[in-house]
Amino acid sequence: MGHPARRHAGVSLALATALLTLSTSCVVGPNYARPPVVTPAAYKELDGWKVAQPDDQAPRGAW
């Protein structure tokens, strides 16, 4: 067992550290303003696309 005054100082330091940590974690900061997002009315794909045609029977070689 340590000296009571030293133990009290350690407990006080731990409690102060915990309180400061908890109180600063509650601060969010300035009022957040979400930036505007420009979204197109419809999706515009690139020219030359084609529908996928999976070929499970294709030879795959030695793995």
Secondary structure by P-SEA (a helix, b strand, c coil): cccaaaaaaaaaaaaaaaaaaaaaaacccccccccbbbbccbbbbbccccccccccccccccc
